[in-house]
Amino acid sequence: MEISQSTDPCTPFRTRTSSASIASSAPPGCDLVTVPARQGLEAVDILRRGAGDGVGPVLHDDGCDTLGFLVPPGTAAAWDVPGSTCTETNGRGLSLAVPDPAPPVEGSDWLLPPGDADLATDPAVLRAALGEAARLIEAADNRR
């Protein structure tokens, strides 16, 4: 199947801007970057204010302890940001059907659901936003 631009939030960035041949039997997959809620909310604000690539779908747990950013598959292999984890999902449990996608993990909900958010968050952009968020939080905590 030939496409010119994907609407799948987990399509790798390198295939979104050019035509790609995608096997119809290949399951969609995203990796999930999980961070503490305070840092994640700050990063969402940074990403939404920034020019260029925005923030993709974001999950939060019911206890509001963590946020999860959907990123393209393969991100987990090279993710090394302190204070966060990146889990390879291979599409397990991810139901991103628009308009009402079910959260992929019981006890979680969408902060920014697919359809309301951009495609999966670019890992390099997320890495920079998380770093900036950590510096802002450290500066705020040191003022107390």
C-alpha positions in Angstrom: 0.0 0.0 0.0 1.5 3.4 -1.0 0.9 6.4 1.3 2.1 10.0 1.1 1.7 10.8 4.7 0.8 8.6 7.6 -2.0 9.3 10.1 -0.8 6.6 12.4 0.7 8.4 15.5 3.4 5.7 15.8 4.8 5.8 12.2 8.5 6.5 12.3 9.4 10.1 11.4 11.6 9.2 8.5 8.6 7.7 6.6 6.1 10.5 7.2 7.4 13.0 4.8 8.0 10.8 1.8 6.1 7.9 0.1 6.7 4.6 1.8 5.7 1.1 1.1 4.1 -0.5 4.2 3.2 -4.1 4.5 -0.5 -4.2 5.4 0.2 -7.1 7.8 2.8 -5.2 9.8 1.4 -4.3 13.3 1.6 -0.7 14.3 4.0 -0.1 17.2 5.0 2.7 19.4 7.6 3.0 22.2 6.5 4.7 25.4 8.7 7.1 27.3 7.6 7.3 30.9 8.6 10.2 33.2 7.5 11.6 36.6 4.3 13.7 36.2 5.9 17.0 37.2 8.7 16.8 34.6 6.3 15.4 32.0 3.7 18.2 32.4 6.5 20.8 32.2 7.8 19.1 29.0 4.3 19.1 27.5 4.1 22.8 28.1 7.5 23.3 26.5 6.6 21.2 23.5 3.3 22.9 22.9 4.9 26.4 23.1 7.7 25.5 20.7 8.0 26.0 17.0 8.3 23.0 14.8 7.3 19.5 15.9 4.7 19.4 18.6 3.9 16.8 21.2 2.2 13.6 20.2 -0.2 11.5 22.3 0.5 11.5 26.0 -0.9 9.2 28.7 -1.2 9.7 32.4 -1.8 7.2 35.2 -4.8 7.5 37.5 -2.6 8.4 40.4 -1.0 11.2 38.3 2.4 10.0 39.2 3.7 9.5 35.7 3.2 10.6 32.1 3.9 8.5 29.0 4.9 10.0 25.7 4.3 7.9 22.5 7.4 7.9 20.4 8.3 6.1 17.2 9.3 2.4 17.4 13.0 1.8 17.9 13.4 4.7 20.3 13.8 2.4 23.3 17.0 0.9 21.8 18.9 4.2 22.2 17.0 6.0 25.0 19.3 7.0 27.9 17.7 10.0 29.5 18.2 9.9 33.3 15.0 9.8 35.3 12.9 8.3 32.5 12.4 5.0 30.9 11.5 4.0 27.4 9.6 0.8 26.8 9.4 -1.1 23.5 5.7 -2.0 23.1 5.6 -3.6 19.6 2.0 -2.4 19.4 0.9 -4.6 22.3 -2.2 -3.2 23.9 -2.2 0.0 21.8 -5.6 0.9 20.4 -5.2 4.2 18.7 -8.4 4.2 16.7 -9.7 7.7 16.4 -12.1 9.3 17.5 -12.2 7.5 20.9 -9.0 5.4 21.4 -9.0 3.3 24.5 -6.0 3.9 26.8 -3.5 1.1 26.3 -2.9 0.4 30.0 -5.6 -0.2 32.6 -5.6 2.6 35.1 -4.4 5.2 32.7 -6.1 7.8 30.5 -5.1 10.2 27.7 -3.8 13.6 28.6 -3.4 14.3 24.9 -5.3 11.6 22.9 -4.4 10.5 19.4 -6.3 12.8 17.0 -6.0 15.8 19.4 -2.2 15.6 19.3 0.4 15.6 16.6 1.9 12.3 15.4 4.3 10.5 17.8 6.7 12.9 19.6 10.1 13.1 18.0 12.5 11.6 20.5 15.2 14.2 19.9 12.7 17.0 20.6 11.3 15.1 23.6 14.9 14.7 25.0 15.5 18.4 24.7 12.2 19.3 26.3 12.7 16.9 29.2 16.2 18.4 29.8 14.8 21.9 29.8 11.9 20.8 32.1 14.4 19.2 34.6 16.5 22.4 34.7 13.3 24.6 35.2 12.2 22.3 38.1 15.6 22.3 39.7 15.8 26.1 39.5 12.3 26.4 41.0 13.1 24.0 43.8 16.4 25.8 44.6 14.5 29.1 45.0 12.5 27.7 48.0 
